[in-house]
């Protein structure tokens, strides 16, 4: 969140010219970060997890998201980014940031997928 600037965007004040609610701000953040690359330590952790799993296909599971049949590192990173930028999740994060609370996060799980031929 820090590397991509997402954390800063979540804590940025809402423009006073319009009463922007958490839902519309969440949509704006989702659109502006949906192409943000996952890099650095997090990228390496994902790669290490995929190597350890050693499966040709994996599933990414998070709250409100299940992506099956992922066979490449970019596909897995895209699914993880999608999980973290879910409209519901961003809305919860923004509401917490508006109240001055710690921004919540949630786990994303990568599992081997058994694909029968």
LOTIKE-378998 format. One record per residue (C-alpha): residue in three letters; x, y, z. Coordinates in steps of 0.2 Angstrom, whole numbers, plus 5000, padded with zeros to 4 digits. Example, Ala and Ser with C-alpha at 12.3 -4.5 7.8 and 13.67 -1.06 7.14 Angstrom:
REM LOTIKE-378998
ALA506249785039
SER506849955036
REM end
This chain:
REM LOTIKE-378998
UNK500050005000
UNK501450125004
UNK502450084988
UNK501050114976
UNK500350274985
UNK498750184989
UNK499050225008
UNK499250405004
UNK497650414993
UNK496650335007
UNK497150465020
UNK497050615008
UNK495650735013
UNK494050735003
UNK493850884992
UNK492751015000
UNK492051074984
UNK490950914983
UNK490250804997
UNK491250654990
UNK490650495000
UNK491750345003
UNK490950254988
UNK491350374975
UNK493150404982
UNK493350214982
UNK492950204964
UNK494150344960
UNK495550254970
UNK495150094962
UNK495250164944
UNK496850264948
UNK497750104956
UNK497149964945
UNK498649964934
UNK499949994948
UNK501249864948
UNK501649754963
UNK503449774966
UNK504849764979
UNK504749644994
UNK502949604991
UNK503249554973
UNK504649434979
UNK503549364992
UNK502249314979
UNK503549244968
UNK504349144982
UNK502549074987
UNK502249024969
UNK503948934968
UNK503548844985
UNK501848794979
UNK502548724963
UNK500948704954
UNK500548744936
UNK498948824941
UNK498448914957
UNK496848994964
UNK496849164973
UNK495549184987
UNK495149334997
UNK493549415004
UNK492349424990
UNK493549364977
UNK494049194970
UNK495049184954
UNK495449004947
UNK496548944933
UNK497949064936
UNK499549004927
UNK500749154927
UNK501449274939
UNK500649424931
UNK498949334932
UNK499249304951
UNK499749484954
UNK498249554945
UNK497149444955
UNK497949504971
UNK497849684966
UNK495949654962
UNK495649584979
UNK496449734987
UNK495549864977
UNK493849784979
UNK492549924980
UNK491849854997
UNK493649845004
UNK494150014998
UNK492550085005
UNK492950005022
UNK494750075022
UNK494150245017
UNK492850255031
UNK494150195044
UNK495350335037
UNK493950465038
UNK493750425056
UNK495650425059
UNK495750245063
UNK497050115057
UNK496650065039
UNK496049885039
UNK496849755028
UNK496349575024
UNK497249415019
UNK497449345001
UNK497749165000
UNK498649074985
UNK498248894984
UNK498748754971
UNK497348704960
UNK497048534955
UNK496548534937
UNK495948374930
UNK496348344911
REM end
